[in-house]
Amino acid sequence: MLVNGKHGNLISIRDRGLLYGDGVFRTLRTNRGNVQHWALHYQKLRHDCTALGITCPDASLLSAELNDLLKHHPNGVVKLIVTRGEGIRGYAHAAHAIPAHIWDVTPLPDYPVDWATHGIRVQLCQLRLSQQPRLAGIKHLNRLENVLAAAELHDVAEGLLMDADGNVIEGTRSNLFLVSHGELITPDLSRSGVAGVQRDRVMAWAVQHNMPIQIRDVRLDEVMQADELFVVNSIMGLWPIRELEQRCWTSFSVAMQIRQAWAEEPTSI
């Protein structure tokens, strides 16, 4: 673990990331000393920091630290956290707070291999996501809704979350896609949810392959009637959904096309 470029695992008890969730993060997958899609993750990190008014660490600094980590941890999961830094008591922050950044490394989860090819079982969570347009799409540190939703899951790989208006938004740790009548559909994240790197990559694949894509509100009945469903994130990649509530799917044609295209891409930092 690195804290502000130094080996260690201690931060100040007055760090605003700890006190208020005042920060952002990215989760990266490493393989044989390479990081998948680092440039895209940094772009998202910079966007999210800007949205919260936090000075984002320079790309060259983070890249150098990341390369150092990879020498000792070539395979696994790397998490990068950027907080607003230390502050005095109270919600208001100092105008010139010095951001802190933390790198954490953990082993890659041991997911069943067949989840990627035969699909996963998913349940609908009871928790409803709140709506806050100023935070929508941002991977900020306050993930309590996801924590509570994940606690609902039993014997399934993922849970789907809806907002207070009944729109399906995302998974507890993933972005959702539907395939319906030859179109790719993903929920609008302008009011809640996290816009992940892999979500962008799926949409880029659709554009490259001339597949119509829509970003809009999605209701539960449309999800249940879709020809195909799949979820994505940077650690698991892409998982088709084979079962949601009482509905089952056996065809994952589009999901498999995307997985194949991704498998053929070069892996680099």
N, C-alpha and C positions, 0 to 999 in steps of 0.2 A: 504494500500500500504506500502511496505517496501523498503527502499533504503539503501543498504549496511547493512542490518539487523536491521535498525531502522525505526520506524513508521514515515511516512512523505511522501511528494510528490514533493520534491525539488531535483534537480540535478544541477551541475555546468553548466554555460553557455559555458564553455570550454570543456565539456565532448565530446569526439570524436564520441560517438554514435549519439549525437545531431548534431554535426558539419558535419560529413562525412558518417553517417551510418556505422561507424566502430564498428561493434558488431554483435551479433547473438541473436536469441530468440527461445523459445519453447512455445507452447500453450497447456495447459493441461485441461482436463475436470474432475471436482470433483463431487462426488455423495455420499451423506450421510457421509461426512467426509473422504472419500477415494479418492485417485487420480488414475486415470486409466493409467497404463503402465509407471509409473514414472521411473523405471529402464531403460526402452528403451529410454525414452526422455532424461535422463541424458547421456546415451551412445551417443546419437546424439549430444547433447550439447557439450560434451567433444570433439567429433570428429570435429565439426565445429569450436570450439575455437582453436583447434590445427592447423586446416587448415589455420586460419588467424593469427596464432602466438600470440593468446591471452591466458593468463593463466586462465584455467577454475577453478571456485570456487570448493572447495572440496565437494564431495558428502554428507558427514556427516553434513557439515555446511548447505548446501541447504536443506537437508532432515529435519533438526531440524527447520529451518525457515518455511518450508512448513507445517510441523505438527502444528506449532503455528498458521499459517494462517487458517488452517482447523478447528481449534477450534471455530473460529468466522465466518468462511465462508465455511460451509460444502458442499454447492451446488453452482455450477456455473462454470465459466471459470477463470483459473489462467494463467497469462502470465509471463514468466520469461525472462528478458532481461539481457544480459551480454555485457558490452561495454569495450573497451580498457581503458577507464578512461579519466582523464583530460590530456590535452596536450597544448602546445603552438601553436601559429598560424603556419599553413603550413601542408601539407599532411604528411610529414615524422613524425614518432612517436618516442618518447623516448624509448630507449632500455629496460628500467625498469619501464614502465608505470604500475600503480596500477589499475587493472580492477575494474569496478563498476558493481553491480548487483541489479536489481530492480524486485520486485514482484508486480503485479497488479491483482486485482480481479474484475470481472464484472459478471452480471447475465448471465445465460445460454440463448442464443437466443431462441425465441419462434417460432421454425420452425413448419410448418404444419405437423401433424402426418402422413398424407398419402404420403408425399414425400418419406418416408422410405419404403413404401410398394407398392405404385402405380407408383413411379418414378417421375422425375422432367423434366421440360422443360429447354433446354440448347441452347445457341446461340454461333456461332463462332465469336470470337472477331477479329476486324480489326488490332489491335496492334500486332506486331510481336516481339517475344522475341529475345533479342540479345544473341550472343554466347560468353561465356567466361569460358573455361574449368576450370580455377583455382577457379572460384566461383560456378561452376555447382554443384547442389545437396545441397549446403549450405543454411541454413535458415538465411541469413544475414539481416541486418536492412534496406538495401536499397531496398525497395519494390515498387518503383515508377512505374515500368512497370505494376505491379498488380493493383496499384491505378488507373492508366489511363485505364486499361482494364476493371476494375469493373465499371468505369463511363459509359462505353458503354452499360451496361446491362439494359434492359427494360422488365419488366414483365416475367423474367425468374429467375430460382434459381441459375444458374451458367453459366459461359462462358468458352469456350475452347480456348487455346492459341497455336499458331503455331510459329515456329522459322522462320528466314529469308529464310531458304532453303525449307520451305513448310512442315516440319515435325510437326505433332501434338505432343505437349509436355505435357500439363497438363491443369487443370482448373485454374481459377484465384486464387483459395484458396484450391485446391484439387489435388490429383493424379488420373490419368485416367487408367482404365482397359478395355480391349476388350475381349470378348469370341468369338472365331471363330473356327468352325470345331473341337470342343472339346478341344481347346487349350486356355490358358489364356495368354494374351499379354499386356505388359505395355511399354510405350515409354522409350527409352534410355535417361538418364539424364546426360550424360557425357559432354555435351556442354552447357546446360542451364536447368533451372527448379530446383525444390526443392524436395529432397528425404525425404518424410514424414515417420513417424513411422507406420502409418496405411498401407502404401504401403508395408513396410517390412512384416507386419502381414498377408496381403493378400497373398504374395508370400510364406510365411511360411505355410499358410493353403494349398496352392496348392501342396507343397512338401509333406505335411502330408497325403494328399488325392490322391497322385499319379496322379495329373493332370499336363500335360505338360505345361510349362511356358516359354515364350520367353521375353527377354528384348532387344528391337531393335528399329530402326527407324520405325515410323508408319506414313503413308501418309493419307491424308484426305479421299481418296476414300475407303481405307481399313476400316476406322472408320465407314463410312456410310454403308458399306456392312456387318459389324459385326453382329453376331447373338445376341449379348447382349453387353451393355455398362454400366459401373457404375463408380462413383467417390467416393473417400474416404478422410476424414481428421479426426483429433482427436476430433473435436467438433460435427460435424454432424454424424460421424460414416461412414455409407455406404448408398449412394443413387443411386438407379438404374436410368438410363436415359431412359425416355419414348419418348422424342421428341428432335430432333436436326435438325435445319433448316426444311426441308420438309420431313424428315424421321421419322417414328414412330416405337416404339417397344412395345410389349405387354407381352413378356416372359422374366422373370428375374430369371430363375432357379438357376444359379450359384450364383448370388448375394444373393438370399434368403438362400441358403445353408450356405454361409459365415456369413450372419447376424445371422442365427440360432446358428451357432457354437460360434460366439462371445457372443451371449446372454447367453450361458450356461457357459461361463468362469467366474471364481470368480473375483470380483472387489477388488483390494487392492492397497496400495501405492507401 
